[in-house]
Amino acid sequence: MTSAALKVTSHVARDLLQSAGLFKHEHTVVWEYVSNGLEYVDPGVQPTVDVSIDVKNKKIVVRDNGRGMNPQDLERYFQMHGENIDRKKGKAGRGMFGTGKSAAFGVGDTLRLITVRNGLRSKVRLERKNIEAAMDGAGIPVEVLENGVPTTEPNGTVVEVDGIHLKKMDVGSVIRHIERHIAHWPNASVFVNHQPCKVTEPPYSDEKRISSKGTPFEATLGQVELVLKVAKAPLDSEWQGVAILSNGFWQTTTLAGCENKPFANYIFGEIEVPRLALDNSPIPAFDMSRSMQLNPRNEIVAQIFAFVGSNVDLLRKELEKKDHERRKDREAKKLLEEANEIARIINRDFDSWRNQVQKTLARVPGGADKLERSATVSEVGETLVPGSDVPAIMSENTGLPFQKGKDAHRDEPTNTIPTEPGQGLESSDKGETTATPRKRQKTSTAGGFRVDFINMGEESHRAKYEREERTIYVNLDHPQIAAARSLGGTDDATFRRLSYEVAFSEYAIALSSELAGGDWYQDITDPIVDIRETINRISRSAASLYAKV
């Protein structure tokens, strides 16, 4: 062989299966086909995609009203890593690596396509067994069931993924994944098992717009605008951070180095950087894995992270300063005292419940082994359920039920977590503010729950339990609680009694939720029974609080 005859080739079957390995979950597979249906539509068409997930029969069907494909389009579709035809024409889009034909085989054994384009319908099928049989590296035959058959059906494509080998399919994760993506996709309509995917932006109290014009970042990023919003309540993880978009397509969400810092979990927003999609530098900004991660070694990505991170940190510090000032307010101190009193009752009940479970398991044949394996009751002060890495919240000198001293429970925590901007932080004797809960080494003392009053907006629930922080937040803005508070402030008996009931109910639900996460329940009605028993038990224990008011 001469050097002139040597050239790069590809083993098609292995190439396709390796690409399929990037799609490990049902939600990434579904989104791959949903996004195609949303992006590739005829002019003037409102994109609509309907997803059917048959959990029992292990099948996924995605139907769209996109522009469809003709036989020539199908040839390009089944070309590994073929050039995207829209991108070739200069239209920036999401498609870059041609992974659509391989996504199905990340979770399934069969891919079927039924597609209509300009009055012609085509049907094709590709089987995993045919891929695995092509181990000589040659092309893989795709079974053509219909080839450009005349039809009156409208343009669109149906994708069927069959023979799914996942142990179980999580429909909820699919819905959440789609909702997070279409938050930045205008006019998109997607349904999953007849349920519309809805995007509800978190309520926010403030908004800032920062331009790159006139800054050192303009040279690399161009004139872009960063939008930052301050949520009224701690954000769920999928909403925290700034969404980075390019030509309308969401690439990733990041806090750019401010993760786990005080009040960072209140900040969200977006930035549109057109140059990112057009970047062709030797160090690419992203890869074909659809991992929603950007490469920080890419120059444009590095500048985006620097621009976003510096401004998020400035805003976060402003919120931290306002919180420190708010803590001086008398009513805030009263609310903190009330929260500590409620937390004391809850932690006393939790400690008693945990000890009772330990004793019960110890008496049951084989229970000692179960007790030894159970993180719920044996890893005292650490977790409620197996697999969790959330420490029980311990505050020094807080006077929880296991501490000594008649007034110990009235001491305020010295190490707390951030809650509503302007709430939930305490200052140390050195004037430093501590907020983020830190993992602690296991101890023999019991941990517990925290309670805090924050403003979450009148549209939010009465209370919210944050599992990672082991904190119950009572919403001061909820119409019922706000009405009770308006009668006579935080000292009013109606307000205080309502606060007890709200916190105790949320605790009962939280406890059952933690147990459910640890597979403790065998029957679907068990959590309901536990919630009822917990509320009855803790309300009896808290009778002294009602007597005081």
N, C-alpha and C positions, 0 to 999 in steps of 0.2 A: 504493500500500500504506500502510495506517495503522499507527501504532506498536503498536496493540492486536493486529494480525494477526501481528506478528513473534514468532517463537519459535525455540528451539534444536531442531535436528534432528540426525540422524546418518546418515552414509553407511555403510550396513551392511557392504558388501563391503570397503571400505577399513578400516573399524574392525576387522573380523575379521582381516584380513591383518596389520594393524599389531600386534594382540594376539599373533598367531602368531609374529611376528618376535622376541618375547621368548624363545621356546623354540628355541635355536640348536643344542642338543646332544641326542643320543638319551637321555642319562641324565635330563635335566630333563623330557623328554616322557614317558618311562616312569614317572617318579616321580609326575607329575601324575595319571596314571590308577591307579597303585598306591595312592596315598594316598586316592583316592576309595573304592577297594575296601576299604581298612582302616577308614576313618572311618564310612561310611554302611552300617551293618550292623543287622540286627534284634537286639532284646534277647536276650542269652544265647548269641549266635552267636560262635564263635571265628573271627576274620577270617583268611582265607587267600587269597593272591593268587599266581597262577602266570603267569610271564612267559615268552614264547617269542620269541627274537630270531633270525630267519632271515637271516643275514648274506649268503648267496648270493642269495636272492630279494628282498632289501631289504624285509623285512616285520617288523612288531612286533605281537604279540598279547598282550593282558593279560586274564586271566580271574579273576574274583573271586566270592566267595560272599556278597556284600553284599545289601542289601535290594532291589536292582533298581529299575526305573522302570516305571510304567504310562504310557499315552499322555499323560495330563495332566502327569506329571513330565517327559516328553520335550519338551513344549512349553516348559516353564520352562527346561529344559536348553539349548535352542537360542535362548534370549533373551539377547542380548548384555548383559553386566553386570547381569543380573537379580538380584534380592535372593535371597540364600540362604534356602531355606525353613526350615532348622534354626535359622539365626541369627534369623530373624523370630520363631520360637517361643521365643526366649530361650536356645537351646542354643549355647554358644560352640563354635566349631570352626575348622578351617583355611580352609574355603571362604569367600571374601569377594567375589571379583571376577568369578566366572563364566567362567574362562578355559579350562575343560575342552574345550569344543567347538573352540577355536582352536589348542590345543597341537599337535595332529596336523599342522597345516599349517605348523608351523615347520620340519619336516623331510620331510614327505610330501605326497602328492597326493590321498589318499583316506582318509576316516574312515568306518568301519562300526561300528554298535552293534547288538548282540543282547542284549536285556535282558528278564528275567522278574521280574514282580512279582505275587504273590498269584495264581498260576495263569494269568496272561496274558503272552504273549510278543510282543514287538515287535522289528522289524528295520528299521533306517534306514540310509541312505547319503548322504554329502555329498562332492562332488568339488570339487577346486580349480578346475576349468574352469567349474563353475557359479558359483563365487564371483567369478571374474574376469569372467564374462559379465554379472554384475549391476552394471554400472558406472553405472546410473542412480540408484543409492542406495536402490533399493527392497529389500524383503526377498528373501532367497535361498531358493529352493525346496530342501527336503530330501526326497530320494526315500524314500518309505515302502514297504518291501517286505512287512512284516507289521504289522498294527495290532491289538494286543490279541487275538491268537489263543489260544484255550484250550490249556493244556499241563499236563503233570504234572511238568515240570522244576522244580527248586528255584529259589528266588530267587537272582539273581546277574546279572552283566553281563560281556559279552565285548566288548572294544574292539580293533579291528583298524586298524592304520595301514599303508597300502600305498603303493607307488610312492615309497619313500624315496630322496631324491636326495643323501644324504651319500656321499662317496667311499668311506668305510669306516665300519663301526659297531664301537665298542669295547665288547664285552660286559663286560670287566673294569671299565670306568668305571661302567657301569650297576650292577653288583653293589656296588662300593665306595660309590656314592652312596646306594643303598638301605640298605646296612648302617649308614652314618653316620646316616641319618634314623631308622631303626627302633631305634637305640640308646636312643631316648627314647619309643618307642612300645610300651607293654606288651602282651604276648600276641600280637604280630604274627608271622605266618608268611608268608614270601615266598620263592618259588623262581624262579630265572632259569635257563632251559634245564636244568631238573631239578636244579639245584644250589641247596641251601638257603642263604639269606643269613644269616650268623651274626654275632653281635655279641660280640666278645671284648674286654672292658675291659682296658686295659693294667695289668700288675701295679703296685701302688703300695706305698710304705713308710710313708706317713703321711696322715692325713686331718684336716681342720679344718672346723668348722661355725661360721659367724658369722651372728648374727641382726641384723636391722636395728632390732630393738626398742630403744627408748631412744636411737637415733642420729638425726641430722638427716635421714636418708634415709627414716625411717618415715612422715613426713607425705605424701610423694609415692608411695612404693612400697608402703606398708602393712607389716605384719609378715611379712617374707620371710626365708628362710634361704639363705645362700650356702655351698655345699659345695666345698671345695678339696682336691685330692688331689695328692700328690707321687709321680710315677712313678719306677720303679727305673732306667729307661734313658731316653735322649732320645726324645721322642715324635715319631711321624710327624706331618706338618703338619696332617692332618685331625683329630687328637686334641688338639692344643695349644689351650689356652684354656678358657673357661667357656661352657658351652652355656646360652643364655637361652631359657627356655620360658615359655609362657603357656597355662594350662589343659591342660598336657600336650603342647602342640604346640611343636616346636623352631623358633625364629625365626632364630637366628644363633649363632655361637661367636666369642668375642673374648677377647683378652688386655688390652683396654682401655688401650692406651698402653704396655704393657710388652713389646711385640713386639721381638724381637732383643736384649733385655736378658739379661744372664747368668742362667741357670737358669730363665728363663721357659718354655723348651721342655721343662721337666719338670712343669709345672703344668697340671692339667685339673680339670674339675668342672662344676657346674651350679647354676642358680638359677631358681626358679619364681616368676614375677610375674603373678598373675591379672589385675591391673589393666591390663596391656599390651594384652590382647585386647579389653578393654572400652573402650579409649581412643577418644574421638571428637573430639579437639581439632582446631582448624583446621590445625595442622601434623601430618600423619599420621605414625605410627610406621613404617609400611612401605607399599610400593606393590604393584602387581599383577604385578610382573616375576618373582616367586619368586626373587629374586637372593640371598636369605639375608642381606640387609643391612638394618640398622635406621637410621633417620634420627636422627642425634645432635642435631638441632635440636628434636626432640620432647622435651617436658619429662620425661616418664617415662623415655625412652631415655637422656637425658643423666644422670639420676640413677642409672640402672642402671649405666652405664659408670663413673660416679664411684665408686660403691659397690664394684663389682667391681675396678676398677683400683687403688684404694688398698689393698685387701686382698691382691690378687695381688702388688703391689710389696712389701708388708711380708713376705710369705712368701718371696718371691724373695730378699730381702736376708738373711733368716735362713739360707737355704740357702747363700748366698754366704759368710756368716760361718763356718758350719760347715765349708765346704770349705777356707777359709783355715787353719783350725785343723788340719784333717786333713792338710794338706800338710806339716805339721811332723813327722809320723810317719815313722819310719825306713823302715818297709816300703813306705810310699808312695813314698819317694825311690828305693828299690831298684826298684820297679815302673816308675817313670818312667825310670830309667836303662836298664832292660831294653827298655822301649818305644822309647826313642830309638835303641838299638842295632838293634832290628828295623827301625825306620823307615829307618835309614841304609842297610841292605842293600836294602830295598825301593826306596828312592829311587835308589840306584846302578843297580839293574836297570832302573828306569823311565827313567832318563836315557840309559842305554846303548841300550835298546829304541827310544827316540824318535830318537836319533841314527842308528840303523841304518835306521829307516823313512825318514828324510830322505835318506840316501845312496841307498837303493834307488829311491825315487821320482825322484830327480835323474837316475838312469841310464836310466829307462824313457822311451821316446818319449812326449812329452806329459806326463810325470811332473812336470816343473817347474811347469807350469800347475796341476796337481792339488795340488802341494805349496804353491803360493802361495794356493790357495783353502782349503786344509785347516787348520781351527783346531786339529786334533788334534796336528799336528807343527810348524806354523809359528808359532803364537802361544805361543812358549816361555814357560813359567811362568804361563800363564793358564788354558787349558782343555784338556780331553782331547777333547771332541767339539764339532762346530759347534753354535751356538745356546746354549751354556751360558754363564752369567754367573758361574760359580763360580771364584774365583781359586785357583791352586795355593797350598797352604799354605806360606808362607815364615816361618820363625822366625829372628830375628836371632841370629847367633853360635851356630847349632846345629851347625855342622860337617857339613852335608850333603855328598854326594860331590863337589860342585863347589867346596867351600871348601878353603882352605889351612890348614895347621897340623896337627901329628900328633895332638893331642888335641882338635881343634875339635869333633868329633862328640859329645864328652862334655859340652859346655856345655848347660845346660837352656834351653828356649825361654823368651823373655821376653814373647811375645804368643801366648797359647793360647786355646782355646775351651772352653766349659763342657761337662763330661761328666756323670758321676753326681754327684748332690749331695754335695759334699765332695770332688770330684775335678776335675782338669783345668784349674784356674785357677792362675795364677802372679801374684805381686805384683811391681810395679816398685820401683825404688829409692826412689820417692816414697811407697811404701806404698799405691799405687792398684792395684786389681785390674783386669786387662784380660781380656776373655773373648770378645767377639763378633768373629769374623773380619771384617776390613774389606776392601773391594775396593781393589786396588792398581793403579797404573799399570803398563802392560806394561814389562817389563824384558828384558834379554838373558840373564838368568840363569834357570836351570831351577827350577821349583817341584816339589812332590812331595806325598807322603802323610804323614799322622801316624798313630801307633799309640798307643792308650791302653787301660789295664786299668780296667774299671769293674764294678760289681755290677748286673747286669740281671735277676736272678732265675733260679732254677734251671729254670723253664719256658721261658726264652728260648733262642735259638740260641747256639752256642759263640762266634760273632762276628757283628758287624753293621757293614756299610759305610755311612757317611753321605756321600752324594755331595756335598751342598752344602758340607760341612765338609772333604771329602777326608780323612776319618779312618776308620781301622779300629778298632773297639772290640772288645776281647777280654773275654768274659763270665766274671768270676771265680766266679760262682755256678753255672755249668754243672756238673752232677755229675762229668763227666770231669775238668774242669780243677780243680774244688774237691778232688777225690780226690787228684790229683797234688800240689796245693799242701799238702794235709794231711800228706804224707810228711815234708817238711822245710822248709816255708815257701817263700818266693820264691827262695831260693838252691838249692833242690833241683834236681838235673839233670833229673829226669823232668818237673817242672813247666816248666822253662825250654825243654826240647826240644819239649814239647807246645805251648807258647805260640808257638814259632817256626812249627811246622807249621800251627797254626790261622791265624795271621796271614798266612802265605804263601799258604795256600789261599784265604782271603778276598780277598787282593790279586789273585790270578789271576782270580777270578770278577769282581771289581770292574773290572778292566781290560777284560775281554771285554764286560762290561755297558756300560761307557762307549763302547766301539767300536760295539756293537750300536745304541746310541742315536744314533750318528752315521751309521748306514746303511753301515758299512764291509763288512758281511758279505753275500755273495751266496748262500751255501749254508747250510742249516740246521745242518750239522755243523761249520761253520767255528769257532764259539765253543768247541766241545768240544775241537777240535784246539789252539786257542790256549791254553785253560786248561791242558791237559796240557803243552804246551811251556813255558808260563810257570812252572809248578810245577817242572818239571825244571831249567829254566834258573836259577831263583833258589835252588833247593836246592843246586845245585852252587856257586853264588856264596856261599852261607851256610855252607859246610862249616867255615869257621874258627870260627863260633859254636858248633857242636857239639863241636869240639875243646876249646874253653875249658871247657865244662861237664863 
